[in-house]
């Protein structure tokens, strides 16, 4: 029996595949990129449709019976949104920001200082 993965892991894997592609992909093209624990095509279509409903992915006709799926944002914008949402959900915004800054490497802190000074 093939080990299963949870939907969050599958969604993350699909997003990584879509971000790596310069063009949109059909569900079969997404499936072809998996090297192990390959999800069924019906599972991929279901998850891709759910991701469309969440606004993570767009779906457009490809001329045949299949559809082309594309990420709605690039990975940098996605990570930025995750970081902002996590920070905004903190009860103590300042403490969360300070704690996060304390986990950064010196190079990252220097980069942020320079970016803030230049903004």
N, C-alpha and C positions, 0 to 999 in steps of 0.2 A: 504494500500500500504506500502511495506517495504521501509524504508529509504535507499537511495543509498549512496555509499561511492565513493570518487574519486579514480582514478587508483593509484595515489601515496600512498594513505592510504591502498589500497588493496595490493599493492606491499610490503609495509612495514609489513603488517600483515602476508603475505606469507613468507617473509624473516624470521620473528620471529618464525614462525612455523617450517621452515626448519632448522634454527639454533638450535631449541630446540630438534630436532630429531637426534638420533645417526646414523640413516641410511636415505637413500633417501626415498621419499614418492611419491605415485601416486597422481594424481589430486583428486581422490575420497578420499584418506586418508587426504589430505590437507583440503578438504571440510568438512570432518567429525570433524575436530578440531574446527570449527566455532560453537559458541553456539548461536549467534544471528546475524541477518542480513547476513544469509548464502548466499554466491554468487552461482550462477548457475554453474554447472560443465563446461558448454561451456565457460563461462566468465573466470573461473579459468584456463582452458586450453589455452585460448587466451592470458591471462596475463602471464602465465608461459612461453609460447612460445616467447613472446616479451622480457621477462626477460632473456631467453636463448640468444636471438639475441643481447642483451646488455652485455652479458658476466657475468650476476649476478648469473645465474643458469645453471646447466648442465642437459641434458636429455639423458637417456639411456633406451634401451629396457629392459623390465622386464620379457620377455619370453612369455607373452601373447599379448593381443592387447593394453595393457596400457604401459605407460612409467613411469620411476622413475625419480624424479627431486631432485637435491641436490644443496645446496648453493656452489658457487665457492670459497668463502672465509668464514672465521669465523667472528663472530660479532666484535671482537676486531680489526681485520685487517680492516674491513669495516669502523668502527668508526675512526680509525687512518687515513685511506684514506680521509674520509670526512673532518677531521680536517686539514690535510695537504693541501687539495685542497682549502679549505676556506682561509687558511693563504696565500697560493700562489696567490690567486685571489685578495688579498687586494692591493690597490694602494700604501699604506704605510705599508710595511711588519713589520717594527719595531714597529710602533704605534699599529697595530692590535695585535701583540704578547704581547706587554706591557698591552694593555687593557684586553686581555684574561687572562693574569696572574693575573691582578687585580681583576678579578671576581672569582678566585679560593679561596677555603677555606684555612685557615692557614695550616691545615693538608695536603692538596693537594700541597701547595707550599713547605712545608717541604719535602714531598715525592719527588717532582721534584728536589729540591736542592740536596738531597741525591743521586738521580739517576744520575744527571749531574756530581756530584763530583766523582762518581764511574765509570763513562764511560771513 
